[in-house]
Amino acid sequence: MDLTYRSPKTEVRESPIHGKGLFAREPVSAGEIVAVKGGHIVDRETWQEIETELGSAEIQVTEDLFIAPVRQDHRDGSMLFINHSCDPNIGPQGQIVFAAMRDIEAGEELTHDWATTDDLDYEIACNCGAVRCRGRVTGKDWMKPELQEKYAGWFCWFLQRKIDEEQN
Ligand SMILES: [Zn+2]
């Protein structure tokens, strides 16, 4: 069941970064919408229970709400299959829409920087392969001033609001 929208210009296939990834089948122009996350809206407690069974498949939409699949047989249809990169070519616009940050060539993997969507407690080694890879990626990278500058206009609404609150 396809809960998530993925542009017909994209395809899901094996990724050199991790597992399956989303790729451009044909050129995508800057600003074009490549995917819209679908699923059910669940609170944090509910998602944490589901996550133990389904694994990472969610996007945080507010402090306490997540959009995610709630059943195993809906998981693949709800996945974006967008891997993290420290040098991404797509980013969130709002909470569930992902758009191209620049012109993208056919064959490129579509990646977003988790710093632009995540406010979570994790820290992982990054294997994204970008020249300026951060090496370690954390669920709090959105707080880094250099990333706030780099991704101005490309943070999800939920994080942008937190950034704005911090600065006031
Ligand atoms: Zn990286």
Backbone and ligand atoms as CSV (ligand in chain L), in Angstrom:
chain,resi,resn,atom,element,x,y,z
A,1,MET,N,N,0.861,-1.200,0.000
A,1,MET,CA,C,0.000,0.000,0.000
A,1,MET,C,C,0.894,1.246,0.000
A,2,ASP,N,N,0.764,2.077,-1.026
A,2,ASP,CA,C,1.627,3.249,-1.158
A,2,ASP,C,C,1.077,4.430,-0.381
A,3,LEU,N,N,1.484,4.534,0.865
A,3,LEU,CA,C,1.072,5.665,1.692
A,3,LEU,C,C,1.888,6.898,1.344
A,4,THR,N,N,3.132,6.660,0.913
A,4,THR,CA,C,4.045,7.754,0.572
A,4,THR,C,C,4.037,7.989,-0.930
A,5,TYR,N,N,4.103,9.265,-1.314
A,5,TYR,CA,C,4.221,9.622,-2.730
A,5,TYR,C,C,5.687,9.728,-3.105
A,6,ARG,N,N,6.080,9.068,-4.169
A,6,ARG,CA,C,7.415,9.261,-4.735
A,6,ARG,C,C,7.245,9.637,-6.193
A,7,SER,N,N,7.913,10.694,-6.629
A,7,SER,CA,C,7.769,11.186,-7.992
A,7,SER,C,C,8.048,10.073,-8.996
A,8,PRO,N,N,7.299,10.051,-10.111
A,8,PRO,CA,C,7.572,9.066,-11.175
A,8,PRO,C,C,8.987,9.213,-11.744
A,9,LYS,N,N,9.632,10.326,-11.475
A,9,LYS,CA,C,11.016,10.515,-11.937
A,9,LYS,C,C,12.012,9.808,-11.023
A,10,THR,N,N,11.517,9.144,-9.975
A,10,THR,CA,C,12.411,8.477,-9.028
A,10,THR,C,C,12.204,6.976,-9.038
A,11,GLU,N,N,13.175,6.259,-8.512
A,11,GLU,CA,C,13.031,4.813,-8.313
A,11,GLU,C,C,13.800,4.396,-7.064
A,12,VAL,N,N,13.316,3.303,-6.446
A,12,VAL,CA,C,13.963,2.759,-5.253
A,12,VAL,C,C,14.836,1.593,-5.690
A,13,ARG,N,N,16.107,1.646,-5.311
A,13,ARG,CA,C,16.998,0.508,-5.579
A,13,ARG,C,C,18.138,0.463,-4.560
A,14,GLU,N,N,18.967,-0.562,-4.668
A,14,GLU,CA,C,20.062,-0.729,-3.721
A,14,GLU,C,C,20.945,0.517,-3.715
A,15,SER,N,N,21.344,0.929,-2.506
A,15,SER,CA,C,22.144,2.140,-2.363
A,15,SER,C,C,23.545,1.819,-1.879
A,16,PRO,N,N,24.559,2.518,-2.394
A,16,PRO,CA,C,25.907,2.345,-1.851
A,16,PRO,C,C,26.037,2.936,-0.446
A,17,ILE,N,N,25.113,3.804,-0.049
A,17,ILE,CA,C,25.181,4.413,1.283
A,17,ILE,C,C,24.630,3.436,2.328
A,18,HIS,N,N,23.406,2.971,2.106
A,18,HIS,CA,C,22.782,2.072,3.087
A,18,HIS,C,C,21.520,1.448,2.498
A,19,GLY,N,N,21.418,0.140,2.536
A,19,GLY,CA,C,20.182,-0.560,2.163
A,19,GLY,C,C,19.627,-0.098,0.841
A,20,LYS,N,N,18.321,0.203,0.857
A,20,LYS,CA,C,17.691,0.733,-0.349
A,20,LYS,C,C,17.722,2.250,-0.310
A,21,GLY,N,N,17.855,2.862,-1.482
A,21,GLY,CA,C,17.850,4.317,-1.572
A,21,GLY,C,C,16.912,4.764,-2.668
A,22,LEU,N,N,16.633,6.067,-2.678
A,22,LEU,CA,C,15.789,6.667,-3.714
A,22,LEU,C,C,16.704,7.352,-4.725
A,23,PHE,N,N,16.484,7.076,-5.996
A,23,PHE,CA,C,17.357,7.598,-7.058
A,23,PHE,C,C,16.537,8.344,-8.103
A,24,ALA,N,N,17.183,9.302,-8.765
A,24,ALA,CA,C,16.547,9.999,-9.889
A,24,ALA,C,C,16.660,9.106,-11.121
A,25,ARG,N,N,15.519,8.782,-11.748
A,25,ARG,CA,C,15.538,8.012,-13.007
A,25,ARG,C,C,15.805,8.941,-14.178
A,26,GLU,N,N,15.405,10.199,-13.999
A,26,GLU,CA,C,15.616,11.223,-15.020
A,26,GLU,C,C,15.932,12.541,-14.309
A,27,PRO,N,N,16.395,13.535,-15.058
A,27,PRO,CA,C,16.786,14.788,-14.394
A,27,PRO,C,C,15.629,15.416,-13.607
A,28,VAL,N,N,15.967,15.996,-12.468
A,28,VAL,CA,C,14.998,16.680,-11.607
A,28,VAL,C,C,15.476,18.125,-11.471
A,29,SER,N,N,14.570,19.078,-11.610
A,29,SER,CA,C,14.943,20.499,-11.515
A,29,SER,C,C,14.893,20.976,-10.074
A,30,ALA,N,N,15.718,21.970,-9.768
A,30,ALA,CA,C,15.712,22.587,-8.436
A,30,ALA,C,C,14.293,23.001,-8.075
A,31,GLY,N,N,13.865,22.671,-6.870
A,31,GLY,CA,C,12.542,23.057,-6.386
A,31,GLY,C,C,11.465,22.023,-6.641
A,32,GLU,N,N,11.739,21.071,-7.518
A,32,GLU,CA,C,10.731,20.060,-7.847
A,32,GLU,C,C,10.467,19.142,-6.650
A,33,ILE,N,N,9.222,18.737,-6.481
A,33,ILE,CA,C,8.869,17.827,-5.380
A,33,ILE,C,C,9.214,16.402,-5.788
A,34,VAL,N,N,10.004,15.737,-4.943
A,34,VAL,CA,C,10.398,14.359,-5.269
A,34,VAL,C,C,9.660,13.330,-4.421
A,35,ALA,N,N,9.196,13.722,-3.239
A,35,ALA,CA,C,8.486,12.761,-2.397
A,35,ALA,C,C,7.659,13.483,-1.343
A,36,VAL,N,N,6.573,12.828,-0.919
A,36,VAL,CA,C,5.755,13.317,0.182
A,36,VAL,C,C,5.500,12.129,1.114
A,37,LYS,N,N,5.950,12.275,2.356
A,37,LYS,CA,C,5.832,11.196,3.328
A,37,LYS,C,C,4.382,10.929,3.694
A,38,GLY,N,N,4.002,9.653,3.682
A,38,GLY,CA,C,2.656,9.268,4.100
A,38,GLY,C,C,2.692,8.286,5.250
A,39,GLY,N,N,1.595,8.169,5.950
A,39,GLY,CA,C,1.506,7.227,7.054
A,39,GLY,C,C,0.396,7.631,7.998
A,40,HIS,N,N,0.486,7.123,9.210
A,40,HIS,CA,C,-0.468,7.484,10.247
A,40,HIS,C,C,0.195,8.473,11.200
A,41,ILE,N,N,-0.607,9.313,11.832
A,41,ILE,CA,C,-0.083,10.234,12.832
A,41,ILE,C,C,-0.228,9.581,14.209
A,42,VAL,N,N,0.916,9.390,14.862
A,42,VAL,CA,C,0.901,8.743,16.179
A,42,VAL,C,C,1.732,9.549,17.164
A,43,ASP,N,N,1.403,9.452,18.449
A,43,ASP,CA,C,2.200,10.183,19.434
A,43,ASP,C,C,3.494,9.432,19.747
A,44,ARG,N,N,4.370,10.092,20.474
A,44,ARG,CA,C,5.716,9.567,20.713
A,44,ARG,C,C,5.680,8.180,21.369
A,45,GLU,N,N,4.850,8.048,22.372
A,45,GLU,CA,C,4.768,6.787,23.109
A,45,GLU,C,C,4.331,5.648,22.188
A,46,THR,N,N,3.324,5.934,21.371
A,46,THR,CA,C,2.823,4.924,20.439
A,46,THR,C,C,3.892,4.565,19.421
A,47,TRP,N,N,4.586,5.602,18.898
A,47,TRP,CA,C,5.611,5.321,17.905
A,47,TRP,C,C,6.744,4.481,18.495
A,48,GLN,N,N,7.152,4.793,19.734
A,48,GLN,CA,C,8.252,4.038,20.344
A,48,GLN,C,C,7.903,2.558,20.474
A,49,GLU,N,N,6.642,2.265,20.736
A,49,GLU,CA,C,6.210,0.858,20.784
A,49,GLU,C,C,6.285,0.217,19.408
A,50,ILE,N,N,5.789,0.945,18.400
A,50,ILE,CA,C,5.765,0.402,17.034
A,50,ILE,C,C,7.184,0.257,16.493
A,51,GLU,N,N,8.051,1.204,16.856
A,51,GLU,CA,C,9.409,1.212,16.310
A,51,GLU,C,C,10.194,-0.046,16.692
A,52,THR,N,N,9.903,-0.587,17.875
A,52,THR,CA,C,10.617,-1.796,18.280
A,52,THR,C,C,10.318,-2.931,17.308
A,53,GLU,N,N,9.175,-2.881,16.662
A,53,GLU,CA,C,8.793,-3.926,15.711
A,53,GLU,C,C,9.168,-3.563,14.273
A,54,LEU,N,N,8.912,-2.295,13.897
A,54,LEU,CA,C,9.070,-1.909,12.486
A,54,LEU,C,C,10.419,-1.272,12.172
A,55,GLY,N,N,11.148,-0.825,13.192
A,55,GLY,CA,C,12.402,-0.113,12.925
A,55,GLY,C,C,12.122,1.291,12.449
A,56,SER,N,N,13.207,2.018,12.149
A,56,SER,CA,C,13.102,3.422,11.786
A,56,SER,C,C,12.302,3.591,10.495
A,57,ALA,N,N,11.197,4.331,10.567
A,57,ALA,CA,C,10.345,4.504,9.372
A,57,ALA,C,C,9.498,5.755,9.508
A,58,GLU,N,N,9.876,6.617,10.468
A,58,GLU,CA,C,9.016,7.735,10.839
A,58,GLU,C,C,9.626,9.076,10.454
A,59,ILE,N,N,8.782,10.087,10.456
A,59,ILE,CA,C,9.252,11.467,10.442
A,59,ILE,C,C,8.538,12.175,11.577
A,60,GLN,N,N,9.316,12.947,12.334
A,60,GLN,CA,C,8.729,13.710,13.431
A,60,GLN,C,C,8.031,14.928,12.844
A,61,VAL,N,N,6.784,15.171,13.250
A,61,VAL,CA,C,6.063,16.323,12.704
A,61,VAL,C,C,5.876,17.451,13.716
A,62,THR,N,N,5.834,17.115,15.000
A,62,THR,CA,C,5.838,18.131,16.056
A,62,THR,C,C,6.560,17.533,17.251
A,63,GLU,N,N,6.624,18.283,18.360
A,63,GLU,CA,C,7.261,17.792,19.591
A,63,GLU,C,C,6.861,16.356,19.893
A,64,ASP,N,N,5.580,16.051,19.796
A,64,ASP,CA,C,5.096,14.763,20.292
A,64,ASP,C,C,4.401,13.907,19.229
A,65,LEU,N,N,4.413,14.337,17.968
A,65,LEU,CA,C,3.703,13.567,16.940
A,65,LEU,C,C,4.637,13.135,15.815
A,66,PHE,N,N,4.377,11.948,15.325
A,66,PHE,CA,C,5.190,11.352,14.272
A,66,PHE,C,C,4.270,10.838,13.171
A,67,ILE,N,N,4.760,10.863,11.935
A,67,ILE,CA,C,4.032,10.226,10.833
A,67,ILE,C,C,4.808,8.966,10.467
A,68,ALA,N,N,4.093,7.861,10.442
A,68,ALA,CA,C,4.780,6.573,10.345
A,68,ALA,C,C,3.794,5.479,9.956
A,69,PRO,N,N,4.316,4.354,9.479
A,69,PRO,CA,C,3.440,3.197,9.285
A,69,PRO,C,C,3.120,2.589,10.648
A,70,VAL,N,N,1.980,1.945,10.778
A,70,VAL,CA,C,1.668,1.301,12.052
A,70,VAL,C,C,1.577,-0.225,11.901
A,71,ARG,N,N,1.696,-0.699,10.648
A,71,ARG,CA,C,1.634,-2.148,10.404
A,71,ARG,C,C,2.799,-2.558,9.511
A,72,GLN,N,N,3.322,-3.741,9.790
A,72,GLN,CA,C,4.442,-4.263,9.002
A,72,GLN,C,C,4.133,-4.260,7.502
A,73,ASP,N,N,2.926,-4.647,7.116
A,73,ASP,CA,C,2.626,-4.754,5.680
A,73,ASP,C,C,2.401,-3.389,5.026
A,74,HIS,N,N,2.435,-2.317,5.822
A,74,HIS,CA,C,2.370,-0.961,5.251
A,74,HIS,C,C,3.742,-0.282,5.258
A,75,ARG,N,N,4.737,-0.966,5.841
A,75,ARG,CA,C,6.013,-0.299,6.076
A,75,ARG,C,C,6.669,0.165,4.780
A,76,ASP,N,N,6.852,-0.749,3.831
A,76,ASP,CA,C,7.547,-0.372,2.595
A,76,ASP,C,C,6.820,0.757,1.862
A,77,GLY,N,N,5.495,0.736,1.889
A,77,GLY,CA,C,4.716,1.762,1.201
A,77,GLY,C,C,4.772,3.107,1.890
A,78,SER,N,N,5.201,3.119,3.151
A,78,SER,CA,C,5.301,4.360,3.907
A,78,SER,C,C,6.721,4.908,3.919
A,79,MET,N,N,7.683,4.067,3.537
A,79,MET,CA,C,9.092,4.481,3.583
A,79,MET,C,C,9.403,5.483,2.473
A,80,LEU,N,N,10.285,6.446,2.799
A,80,LEU,CA,C,10.783,7.364,1.774
A,80,LEU,C,C,11.986,6.760,1.056
A,81,PHE,N,N,12.709,5.895,1.759
A,81,PHE,CA,C,13.964,5.315,1.250
A,81,PHE,C,C,14.977,6.406,0.911
A,82,ILE,N,N,14.919,7.514,1.676
A,82,ILE,CA,C,15.872,8.599,1.456
A,82,ILE,C,C,16.982,8.476,2.493
A,83,ASN,N,N,18.186,8.202,2.042
A,83,ASN,CA,C,19.325,8.088,2.946
A,83,ASN,C,C,19.847,9.464,3.340
A,84,HIS,N,N,20.607,9.447,4.453
A,84,HIS,CA,C,21.250,10.676,4.904
A,84,HIS,C,C,22.507,10.959,4.077
A,85,SER,N,N,22.774,12.227,3.814
A,85,SER,CA,C,24.080,12.648,3.314
A,85,SER,C,C,24.426,13.976,3.968
A,86,CYS,N,N,25.736,14.174,4.229
A,86,CYS,CA,C,26.193,15.460,4.751
A,86,CYS,C,C,26.282,16.497,3.625
A,87,ASP,N,N,26.068,16.051,2.385
A,87,ASP,CA,C,26.031,16.960,1.239
A,87,ASP,C,C,24.797,16.606,0.399
A,88,PRO,N,N,23.610,16.939,0.926
A,88,PRO,CA,C,22.361,16.444,0.330
A,88,PRO,C,C,21.949,17.202,-0.927
A,89,ASN,N,N,21.051,16.572,-1.701
A,89,ASN,CA,C,20.514,17.256,-2.883
A,89,ASN,C,C,19.011,17.511,-2.779
A,90,ILE,N,N,18.381,16.988,-1.716
A,90,ILE,CA,C,16.975,17.315,-1.481
A,90,ILE,C,C,16.792,17.679,-0.005
A,91,GLY,N,N,15.689,18.343,0.291
A,91,GLY,CA,C,15.436,18.749,1.665
A,91,GLY,C,C,13.950,18.937,1.905
A,92,PRO,N,N,13.573,19.013,3.195
A,92,PRO,CA,C,12.161,19.159,3.539
A,92,PRO,C,C,11.653,20.565,3.254
A,93,GLN,N,N,10.398,20.643,2.866
A,93,GLN,CA,C,9.670,21.900,2.741
A,93,GLN,C,C,8.388,21.675,3.510
A,94,GLY,N,N,8.264,22.293,4.670
A,94,GLY,CA,C,7.155,21.950,5.561
A,94,GLY,C,C,7.569,20.762,6.401
A,95,GLN,N,N,6.707,19.762,6.528
A,95,GLN,CA,C,7.020,18.606,7.360
A,95,GLN,C,C,7.132,17.305,6.592
A,96,ILE,N,N,6.372,17.177,5.500
A,96,ILE,CA,C,6.319,15.867,4.832
A,96,ILE,C,C,6.693,15.945,3.355
A,97,VAL,N,N,6.896,17.174,2.856
A,97,VAL,CA,C,7.252,17.349,1.444
A,97,VAL,C,C,8.765,17.441,1.308
A,98,PHE,N,N,9.328,16.724,0.331
A,98,PHE,CA,C,10.758,16.812,0.048
A,98,PHE,C,C,10.954,17.301,-1.378
A,99,ALA,N,N,11.803,18.339,-1.514
A,99,ALA,CA,C,12.010,18.965,-2.817
A,99,ALA,C,C,13.502,19.033,-3.131
A,100,ALA,N,N,13.803,19.144,-4.435
A,100,ALA,CA,C,15.198,19.217,-4.873
A,100,ALA,C,C,15.800,20.554,-4.472
A,101,MET,N,N,16.996,20.512,-3.839
A,101,MET,CA,C,17.683,21.742,-3.428
A,101,MET,C,C,18.473,22.335,-4.590
A,102,ARG,N,N,18.702,21.534,-5.612
A,102,ARG,CA,C,19.451,21.984,-6.797
A,102,ARG,C,C,19.027,21.088,-7.956
A,103,ASP,N,N,19.501,21.374,-9.152
A,103,ASP,CA,C,19.241,20.482,-10.275
A,103,ASP,C,C,19.938,19.141,-10.013
A,104,ILE,N,N,19.246,18.058,-10.313
A,104,ILE,CA,C,19.763,16.718,-10.043
A,104,ILE,C,C,19.809,15.933,-11.348
A,105,GLU,N,N,20.912,15.235,-11.552
A,105,GLU,CA,C,21.071,14.466,-12.794
A,105,GLU,C,C,20.483,13.075,-12.646
A,106,ALA,N,N,20.095,12.488,-13.790
A,106,ALA,CA,C,19.610,11.106,-13.799
A,106,ALA,C,C,20.676,10.202,-13.189
A,107,GLY,N,N,20.241,9.281,-12.337
A,107,GLY,CA,C,21.164,8.324,-11.731
A,107,GLY,C,C,21.665,8.722,-10.361
A,108,GLU,N,N,21.545,10.004,-10.005
A,108,GLU,CA,C,22.010,10.434,-8.678
A,108,GLU,C,C,21.105,9.882,-7.582
A,109,GLU,N,N,21.715,9.500,-6.458
A,109,GLU,CA,C,20.898,9.136,-5.303
A,109,GLU,C,C,20.351,10.397,-4.660
A,110,LEU,N,N,19.074,10.352,-4.254
A,110,LEU,CA,C,18.442,11.491,-3.594
A,110,LEU,C,C,18.662,11.343,-2.092
A,111,THR,N,N,19.301,12.339,-1.507
A,111,THR,CA,C,19.636,12.263,-0.087
A,111,THR,C,C,19.224,13.547,0.615
A,112,HIS,N,N,18.912,13.417,1.898
A,112,HIS,CA,C,18.692,14.629,2.692
A,112,HIS,C,C,19.541,14.533,3.944
A,113,ASP,N,N,19.842,15.669,4.525
A,113,ASP,CA,C,20.646,15.715,5.752
A,113,ASP,C,C,19.692,15.603,6.930
A,114,TRP,N,N,19.880,14.569,7.745
A,114,TRP,CA,C,18.972,14.357,8.868
A,114,TRP,C,C,18.963,15.545,9.815
A,115,ALA,N,N,19.990,16.378,9.753
A,115,ALA,CA,C,20.002,17.587,10.577
A,115,ALA,C,C,18.791,18.464,10.287
A,116,THR,N,N,18.228,18.349,9.081
A,116,THR,CA,C,17.122,19.223,8.693
A,116,THR,C,C,15.759,18.675,9.108
A,117,THR,N,N,15.734,17.442,9.655
A,117,THR,CA,C,14.448,16.845,10.039
A,117,THR,C,C,14.419,16.263,11.447
A,118,ASP,N,N,15.592,15.976,12.034
A,118,ASP,CA,C,15.594,15.191,13.274
A,118,ASP,C,C,15.890,16.006,14.525
A,119,ASP,N,N,15.153,15.713,15.583
A,119,ASP,CA,C,15.467,16.207,16.923
A,119,ASP,C,C,15.342,15.017,17.859
A,120,LEU,N,N,16.322,14.137,17.808
A,120,LEU,CA,C,16.253,12.850,18.506
A,120,LEU,C,C,17.569,12.597,19.233
A,121,ASP,N,N,17.577,11.559,20.055
A,121,ASP,CA,C,18.785,11.215,20.802
A,121,ASP,C,C,19.492,10.048,20.137
A,122,TYR,N,N,20.334,10.330,19.178
A,122,TYR,CA,C,21.168,9.278,18.606
A,122,TYR,C,C,22.482,9.888,18.163
A,123,GLU,N,N,23.472,9.018,18.014
A,123,GLU,CA,C,24.754,9.443,17.467
A,123,GLU,C,C,25.294,8.256,16.687
A,124,ILE,N,N,25.556,8.453,15.399
A,124,ILE,CA,C,26.017,7.332,14.568
A,124,ILE,C,C,27.208,7.771,13.715
A,125,ALA,N,N,28.021,6.786,13.333
A,125,ALA,CA,C,29.098,7.048,12.390
A,125,ALA,C,C,28.461,7.220,11.019
A,126,CYS,N,N,28.944,8.207,10.253
A,126,CYS,CA,C,28.362,8.473,8.939
A,126,CYS,C,C,29.263,7.915,7.842
A,127,ASN,N,N,28.640,7.212,6.903
A,127,ASN,CA,C,29.374,6.651,5.759
A,127,ASN,C,C,28.845,7.225,4.460
A,128,CYS,N,N,28.436,8.494,4.494
A,128,CYS,CA,C,27.735,9.029,3.316
A,128,CYS,C,C,28.668,9.246,2.132
A,129,GLY,N,N,29.987,9.351,2.386
A,129,GLY,CA,C,30.918,9.481,1.263
A,129,GLY,C,C,31.097,10.904,0.760
A,130,ALA,N,N,30.383,11.858,1.349
A,130,ALA,CA,C,30.540,13.248,0.917
A,130,ALA,C,C,31.944,13.752,1.282
A,131,VAL,N,N,32.478,14.636,0.454
A,131,VAL,CA,C,33.808,15.189,0.696
A,131,VAL,C,C,33.875,15.845,2.079
A,132,ARG,N,N,32.812,16.594,2.420
A,132,ARG,CA,C,32.784,17.266,3.716
A,132,ARG,C,C,31.893,16.532,4.717
A,133,CYS,N,N,32.004,15.198,4.719
A,133,CYS,CA,C,31.217,14.376,5.661
A,133,CYS,C,C,31.569,14.758,7.092
A,134,ARG,N,N,30.539,14.872,7.950
A,134,ARG,CA,C,30.781,15.230,9.350
A,134,ARG,C,C,31.412,14.082,10.138
A,135,GLY,N,N,31.382,12.859,9.595
A,135,GLY,CA,C,31.976,11.727,10.292
A,135,GLY,C,C,31.048,11.107,11.320
A,136,ARG,N,N,30.508,11.941,12.190
A,136,ARG,CA,C,29.490,11.494,13.133
A,136,ARG,C,C,28.256,12.364,12.949
A,137,VAL,N,N,27.111,11.712,12.951
A,137,VAL,CA,C,25.851,12.422,12.795
A,137,VAL,C,C,25.034,12.177,14.055
A,138,THR,N,N,24.460,13.248,14.600
A,138,THR,CA,C,23.639,13.082,15.803
A,138,THR,C,C,22.238,13.635,15.562
A,139,GLY,N,N,21.333,13.231,16.424
A,139,GLY,CA,C,19.948,13.686,16.332
A,139,GLY,C,C,19.762,15.126,16.767
A,140,LYS,N,N,20.866,15.765,17.171
A,140,LYS,CA,C,20.804,17.169,17.609
A,140,LYS,C,C,21.645,18.076,16.694
A,141,ASP,N,N,22.012,17.580,15.515
A,141,ASP,CA,C,22.857,18.376,14.618
A,141,ASP,C,C,22.189,19.672,14.166
A,142,TRP,N,N,20.854,19.710,14.218
A,142,TRP,CA,C,20.150,20.944,13.829
A,142,TRP,C,C,20.575,22.130,14.688
A,143,MET,N,N,21.142,21.855,15.886
A,143,MET,CA,C,21.522,22.949,16.787
A,143,MET,C,C,22.847,23.603,16.401
A,144,LYS,N,N,23.606,22.970,15.489
A,144,LYS,CA,C,24.921,23.506,15.127
A,144,LYS,C,C,24.777,24.766,14.260
A,145,PRO,N,N,25.388,25.865,14.708
A,145,PRO,CA,C,25.236,27.136,13.985
A,145,PRO,C,C,25.628,27.037,12.510
A,146,GLU,N,N,26.709,26.280,12.216
A,146,GLU,CA,C,27.142,26.211,10.815
A,146,GLU,C,C,26.113,25.487,9.946
A,147,LEU,N,N,25.384,24.539,10.543
A,147,LEU,CA,C,24.358,23.836,9.764
A,147,LEU,C,C,23.094,24.688,9.656
A,148,GLN,N,N,22.805,25.461,10.709
A,148,GLN,CA,C,21.653,26.371,10.626
A,148,GLN,C,C,21.860,27.371,9.491
A,149,GLU,N,N,23.123,27.747,9.302
A,149,GLU,CA,C,23.437,28.690,8.223
A,149,GLU,C,C,23.355,27.993,6.867
A,150,LYS,N,N,23.971,26.793,6.796
A,150,LYS,CA,C,24.016,26.043,5.530
A,150,LYS,C,C,22.613,25.710,5.024
A,151,TYR,N,N,21.704,25.366,5.964
A,151,TYR,CA,C,20.377,24.892,5.562
A,151,TYR,C,C,19.279,25.922,5.780
A,152,ALA,N,N,19.634,27.180,5.825
A,152,ALA,CA,C,18.608,28.220,5.963
A,152,ALA,C,C,17.570,28.031,4.853
A,153,GLY,N,N,16.303,27.930,5.234
A,153,GLY,CA,C,15.237,27.716,4.256
A,153,GLY,C,C,14.976,26.254,3.961
A,154,TRP,N,N,15.820,25.358,4.519
A,154,TRP,CA,C,15.681,23.918,4.241
A,154,TRP,C,C,15.531,23.095,5.504
A,155,PHE,N,N,15.140,23.709,6.605
A,155,PHE,CA,C,14.771,22.934,7.781
A,155,PHE,C,C,13.277,22.650,7.724
A,156,CYS,N,N,12.880,21.505,8.246
A,156,CYS,CA,C,11.452,21.252,8.356
A,156,CYS,C,C,10.848,22.314,9.282
A,157,TRP,N,N,9.570,22.532,9.138
A,157,TRP,CA,C,8.878,23.585,9.877
A,157,TRP,C,C,9.070,23.449,11.387
A,158,PHE,N,N,8.987,22.207,11.861
A,158,PHE,CA,C,9.094,21.914,13.281
A,158,PHE,C,C,10.450,22.381,13.847
A,159,LEU,N,N,11.531,22.127,13.110
A,159,LEU,CA,C,12.859,22.552,13.573
A,159,LEU,C,C,13.081,24.040,13.356
A,160,GLN,N,N,12.577,24.561,12.248
A,160,GLN,CA,C,12.734,25.990,11.983
A,160,GLN,C,C,12.113,26.805,13.114
A,161,ARG,N,N,10.968,26.328,13.592
A,161,ARG,CA,C,10.300,27.035,14.690
A,161,ARG,C,C,11.165,27.018,15.948
A,162,LYS,N,N,11.820,25.880,16.210
A,162,LYS,CA,C,12.705,25.792,17.390
A,162,LYS,C,C,13.925,26.716,17.226
A,163,ILE,N,N,14.467,26.768,16.015
A,163,ILE,CA,C,15.616,27.639,15.743
A,163,ILE,C,C,15.213,29.104,15.967
A,164,ASP,N,N,14.042,29.462,15.447
A,164,ASP,CA,C,13.568,30.837,15.603
A,164,ASP,C,C,13.359,31.182,17.079
A,165,GLU,N,N,12.828,30.215,17.848
A,165,GLU,CA,C,12.589,30.441,19.278
A,165,GLU,C,C,13.911,30.665,20.017
A,166,GLU,N,N,14.932,29.879,19.653
A,166,GLU,CA,C,16.262,29.994,20.266
A,166,GLU,C,C,16.854,31.381,20.061
A,167,GLN,N,N,16.607,31.911,18.868
A,167,GLN,CA,C,17.253,33.169,18.505
A,167,GLN,C,C,16.547,34.381,19.096
A,168,ASN,N,N,15.336,34.149,19.638
A,168,ASN,CA,C,14.597,35.281,20.209
A,168,ASN,C,C,14.815,35.424,21.716
L,1,ZN,ZN,ZN,28.337,12.084,6.168
